[in-house]
Amino acid sequence: MILDYDDDDGDDDECNFLLYSHKILPSFSLTVDRTTSKSWMRIVPRRSMEEDRNHTSAAMFVLLGLSVEKKVQLILFPIFLGIYLLTLVWNLGLIILIRMDSHLHTPMYFFLSFLSFLDICYSSSTNPRMLSDFLKDEKTVSFIACATQYFLASWMAQTECCLLAAMAYDRYVAIGRPLQYSAIMAPGLCQKMVVGAYASGFLGSLVQTVSCFHLYYCGPNIIPNFYCDITQIISLSCSNPFISQMILLLEASFIGFSSFLVIFLSYGFIAASMLKMSSIKGSAKAFNTCASHLAVVTIFYGTGFSVYLPSSSNHSKKQNKVLSVFYVILIPMLNPLIYSLRNKEIKEALKRVVKMATHLSQ
């Protein structure tokens, strides 16, 4: 690409810049060529200091976000700010309610409190940067910041997979073996299951992050999303991503599909136990105890499969951005509502806490 450029002084000029338009190019040098009578500028890729390696290392990525229109971004900002605040308030409120009311000190609500904590962390790993990008002209993110964001988001998401599997097992024991429920789901086992979920998510996320971000990125550096998504980041690599893709596939299969298998088997045993019940009323009551969890699992895994299963069509890529908003932004807000709206125990606990607070204030 050559541009006409008249320059009066005799010094060779060079400036580095990022070119923003419909397509954002990574790193360039604007160099003045004086081999002819008329000066002209040539845009060439900027070389890194590691010339012997024959590549330029990308120092940052560019997030395209949800829209490139500034007016649309200003409209989206208060909407997503409200969603983020509701996510924090509802999940934190549910955690406080479970801790304050002794009637909710059961394994199911023990797991639910940690699910709410995960949703707070998961939402906070992406929402603040997305909100700040709505107000910026240049939506750049450094290499380290991008890796950190993905590591935290992936850690929370994979931990949630494991925690949902633990909650499914808890529902199976409550329905299939009610007389042994207290002995099986002892506090010590519940704590170990939570620690195991967090440890599995941490190790899985660490493996994914290291396998992805050890690759060389020399441009382009455009991520067509509002957060650092590993599938889109790997596609930008200048080196062969085959090994990283295989590691990602194996790790996702181990955490995601193994957790899904535990959930599937648990609900299979739950269904078998419900069929053995003599009364329809008993079956309906048993179903109500796991309906909220089943809804959360369906939304979480259904959206996740829609986002990450490979698709080559441009239409699907546009749909994936919308699904990513639902998966990353809306699900953490919806989870406490799903567990609370039709849950009589939580409603009664809320009434007790309000009554206690009113009594203390008088």
N, C-alpha and C positions, 0 to 999 in steps of 0.2 A: 504494500500500500504506500503510495508516494503522494505527498502533499507539497504544493508550491509554498516557498517560504523565503522571504527577503530579509536578509540580516545585514546590518551595516558594520557591526564590530567584527573584529578578526578572530575572536575566540570560538573554539568549538563548543557548542552548547549540547547539553544532554539533560533530559528531564524524564523522570519516571512517573507513571500515572496509571490509573485504572479507567478504562473506557466503559461508560455506562450507557446503555440504550436498551433495545429489546433483547440484545445479546450482550452479556457482560464478559469481557475477555480478561484473563487473569493478570498477567504482569508484562509490561512492555517498556521498551526504551525508545524515546523519540530522539533521533540522532540527526544532526545537520551534516550533510555531505557537501564538500566544497571542491569536488573533483571537476566540476564544470563551472562555467562563468556565472551561472545562476544557482543560487543556493536552493536546496530542496530537502525536505525531511522524509525520513524513512522510518516506518514503525517496524521494529524487530523485537523478537522475544528477549526479555532481559535475562542475562545469564547470572547464575548464582556464583558464589565464590568457589564452588566445587567444580571447576571446569573439567577436571580430569574424569568426572563421572558422567559427563555428557548429558546432564539433565538439569532443569531448573526446579528447585524445591519450592512448592507453594507455601507461603507463610500464612495465608488466610483463605477462607472460603467466603462466598457471597450467598446469602439466603434471599431467594426471590420473594418469600412471604406469600400471603394469601392473595395479594393484589398489588399491581404496580401503580395503580391510580391513587394519587395522594388524597383525593376527596373520599374515596372508598375506605382508605386506611383510617382517616379521621372519624368515619362513621363506625368502623369496626372496633376502634379503640375502646369506647365506653361499653360496648356490648361485651367484649371479652374481659374487660376489667370487672364488670359486674359478675360474669360467670366465675372468674377466679376468686373473687371475694366470697361469693356464695359457697364455692367449693371449700374454702378455708373455714367459713363459719359453720356450715353444716357438719363437716367431718370433725372439726374440733369440738363442736357442741355434742356430737354423739359420743366422742371419747370421754368427755367430762361427765356426761350423763351415766355412762356405764361405770365409771370409777366412783361416782357419788352414790349410786343406788345399789344396795347390797343384794336386791332381788335379781340383778343382772350379772352377778358374779358367778357365771356358769361358763363352761368351755365355749359354747357357741358365741357368746358376747365377748369373751376373752379374745377369740379370733377376730371378731368383728371390729373390736377396738384397734387391733393392729392393721386390719384392712383399711380402716379410715386413716390411720397414720401413713400407710403406704400411698393412699390417694393424695394426701396433702403433699408428700414428698415428690410423687410422680408429677403432679400438676405444677409444683414449684420448680421442677427441673427445666420446664419449657416455657411456661406462661410469662414470667418476668421479661425474658429476652424478647419474646414475641410482642409483648406490649410496648417495650422500648423501641423495637424496630418500626412499629407503626408511626412513631414520631421522628424517625431518622430518614435521611435521604440515601445514605450509604449503609446498607445492611450487611456489613462485613463482620465475620467472626474469626478469631485467630484459630490456628491449628490446635493449640492446646485447649482453648475454651470449647471448641467443637468436640474434641475427644472427651473432655470432662462432662459436657452436657449429655453426650450419648451414653457414657458409662453410668451416670446417675439414673437417667431415664430407663436404660436397659436393666439396671440392678432392680429398680422398683417394679418394672413390668414382669421380670422373671420371678421375683419374689412373690408377686401377686399370683402368678400361675401356681406356684407351690402352695401358697396359703389357701387358695381356692380348693386345691386337692385335699388339704388337711381339713377344711371345713366340710367337704363332701364326705370324708370318712367319719367325721363327727356326726353328721346327720344319719349316716348308715347305722352307726352304733346306737344312736338314740332311738331309731325306729326298728331296727332289726334285732337288737339285743338290749331292750330297755332296762331289764332287771340288773344287768351287769354294767350299765352305762357309767355309773359313778366310779366303779372300780377300774374300768378300762381307761376312761378319759380322766385320769387323775391329773392334778395340777402339774406334777413333774413331767408327765408325758406331753401335756399341752405346751409347756415351756420349751421342751426339746424340739417339738414340731415347729414352733415359731423360729427358734434359733436355726434349725435345719433349713427352713425356707429362706431366711435371710442369707445364710452361708452359701446355699446353692445359687441364689440369685447373684450374690457377689462374685463367686468364682466364674459363673457363666458369663456375666457381663465383662469381667476382666479378660477372659479368653477372647471374647468377641472384639473388645476394644483394641487389644494388643494386636490381634490378627489383622484388623482393618487398618489401623493407623501406623503400622510399621511399613506399609506400602509407600511407594514414591508417588507424590502428586506434583505434577509440573504444569498443569493446566489442561483444559479449562477447570475453573474452580467454582462453577455455579451449582448450587443445590436448589432444585426447583421445589422448595418446601419452606415451611416456617421454622423448622428445627433440623438438627443434624441427624438425618436418617441414614442408617448404615448401608442399606441397599443402594441408595443414590450416591453415597460417598464412594463406595467401592467401584462403582461404574466410572468414576473420575480418575481412577488410578492410571498412571503411566506404566506401571509394571504389571506382570501377569497376576491377576487376582484369583487364579484357580484354587490355590491352596487355601487362601482366606475364605473363599466361597464354600469350600468343602468343610472347613472348620465351623463356619457359621451354620451350615446345614446340619452337621452332626450335633453341634451344641444345641441348636434350636429343637432338634428332634429329641434330644435327651431331656431337656427341661420342659419344653412346651408340650410335646406329644406324650411324654411319660406322665406328666401332670394331668393331661386330658384323659389318658387311659385310666388313671386312678379315679377320676371323676366319673367317667363312663361306667366303670365296673361298680363303683359305689351306688350309683343310681340304678344300675341293673339289679343289685341286691336289694335296694330299697323297693323297687317295683315288685320283686318277688315276695318280699315281706308283706307288702300291702295286699297282694292277691291272696295271701294266706289268712288275712283278717276276715272275721265272720261278718262284721257290720260295715255298712257303707259309711256310717258316721265316723267310725274309727279310721277308715282309709282316708276320708276327707281331712280329718284332723292331722293325720300323719303327713299328707301331702302339703298342707298349709305350713307345716314346720320347715319344709325345705323349698317352698315355692319361691321365696325371695332369693335364696342362693342359686336356684336353678335359673332364674331370670338374669342374675348378674353374670353367671357363667355363660349363658347363651349370648348375651350382648358382648361380653369381653372377647370370647373366642370367635364368635361370628364376625365381629368387626376386624379382629386381628387377622383371621384367615383372608378376609376380603382385601386387606391392605397389603399383606406380605406374600400372598400367593402370586407367582410370576404372571405377568400379562404384558403383551407387547403393543396393544392398541393405544393410540393417543387419547381416545375417549376414556379408556380405563385409567390412564395416568391422571387425567383431570378429576375423575371420580375418586382416585386414591387420595388426593389432597383433601377432599371433603370428608372422606372416611377417616383420614388422619386426624382431622379436627374432632370428630366424634370420639375416636379411640383415645386420643391424648388429652383432650380438653373437656369433653362433655361427660365421659364415663366416670371420672373421679367425682364430678358433681352429682351424678345420678345415683351412684351406689348408696349413699346414706338415705336418700329418699326412698329407694326401692325397699330397703330394710326397715324403714320407719313407718311408711304410710299405712300399711295393713297389719302392723305388728302391735297387738294389744299390750304386750309386756312393756314395750318401749313407751307407748302412750300412757300407760298407768304409771310408769316410772317418772315420766315427765310431769305428770300431775302431782306426784308425791314431792318431787324436787321443787316445783313451783309453790306448793303449799308450805313446804318447809322454809323456803326463802321468804315467803310472805309472813310467816309466823315470826321469823327472826327479825324482820324489818320493823315489826310493831313494838 
